[in-house]
Amino acid sequence: MEALSDLGPAITAEREFPQTARAILAALLQAGGAREAVLFTFSDRPSLLSSLASDGFALMPDPAIIPLLPRHVYALTAARGSIVLAPGSSDAYLSSNGNVAPELFKCLAPLKVGAKLVGMAALGRREGDAVYDGEELEALDLLCHYVALAIHNHSLTQTLAQRVSDNLKLMGSLHGFYDNAMEAFANAIDVKHINIHGHSLRVGRYAAAIGEAMSLDTHEIAALRSAGYLHDIGKVAVDKRLFGKPTSLDEDEFREMADHTLVGHQIVSGVQFPWPSIPESVRSHHERSDGSGYPDGLRMDEVPMAVRIIGLADTFDAMNSERPYRERLSFGGVLAEIVRMTPLKFDPNAVQALLLQVRRDTVGSNRTPFLEGRLAEAIAATDIDHMAAGLQHRMSNGRLYLTPGDPAD
């Protein structure tokens, strides 16, 4: 009863299980009058005993492993109470194929919850090499009911933790698979003309980086990347000649080009993505804050933030790229024009995040470069600071606010 009173608080204490296992061993040693003991957990796939803690044995491996045959599992499960081992009788309960000799044990206490084997306590020699008698066995059996519950709860926790870990790894591999698949689609979308090669990939990466600078969570950032990869998927249905036309599109040609948003929306709406925002981003990435965009003429408060980010990333890359009907704009000119059109066309928070990522590139604080090649070298950090300050001043209607600097810088 003294051992049991000590065991209760030890089992329920909020601490790491190895400490609990050592407390359990101390109670078992006290109850059985033993000098040596090992606490095992049982797993059935494959069937084996694995030690959680040991005490008193001079050369006990950590962990001690004992594989079990079906007959061993049956014998331990069928046992009613603790088992005193006579010389040579251990083979009925334990295999000798592990890394510990079963002959070291003098008494086995199967740990069961209901009819299910969850572990085993194995005791070695007693003081003076005395045999285990009825009093010690009765005390062990009393304790082992509570020990079995503790081992079972620990195993359930371990199994749950392993399943969570496995699911996270699976999600990671699925996200990796989706990323690779989306990149392949992005490359396929942009084969229409050499001037748009890599556009969809860059839009996906720019959008994800803008989301990261806005402190969105990883799931939202992954959604932005995939939506950016697929935003122009409707262009697979657009006549290839329009992509190489050296002059502006006429009204009919523009309508055909603009319809890529509707075609793309129709394509992706029938696909179950991990991110439900993708169809909306594909349809609405050409909408603008003032309602001048297409296909639905939505205004800012009608456009989700993810769509605003995709639209900004799309415009940013398009303005930085050469087209058959115009030269590439200067990098500083692109940023200045985007800032000038904010908030009329673009979301100011997204634009500030874009400026932040570009600034990080210019000072070399981005672990993964936001821009490609020489673009970041074409503008100074102070120029970006002036743009950001001007935009903030405009958005605050001339009121000035003190804001902390970028911690990443």
Buried (B, 14 or more C-beta within 10 A) or exposed (E): EEBBEBBEEBBEEEEEBEEBBBBBBBBBBBBBBBBBBBBBBBBEEEBBBBBBBBBBBEEBEEBBBBBBEEEBBEBBEEBEEBBBBEEEEBEEBBBEEBEBEBBBBBBBBBBBBEEEBBBBBBBBBBEEEEEBEEEBBEBBBBBBEBBBBBBBBBBEEEEEEEEEEEEEEEEEEEBEEBBEEBBEBBBEBBEBBEBBBBBBBBBBBBBBBBBBBBEBEEEBBBBBBBBBBBBBBBBBBBEEEBBEBEEEBEEEBEEBBBBBBBBBBBBBEEEEBEBEBBBBBBBBBBBBBEEEBBBBEBEBEEBEBBBBBBBBBBBBBBBBBEBEEEEEBBBBBBBBBBBEBBBEBBBBBBBBBBBBBBBBBBBEEBEEBBBEEEBBEBBEBEBBBEBBEEBBEBBEEEEEEEEEEBEEE
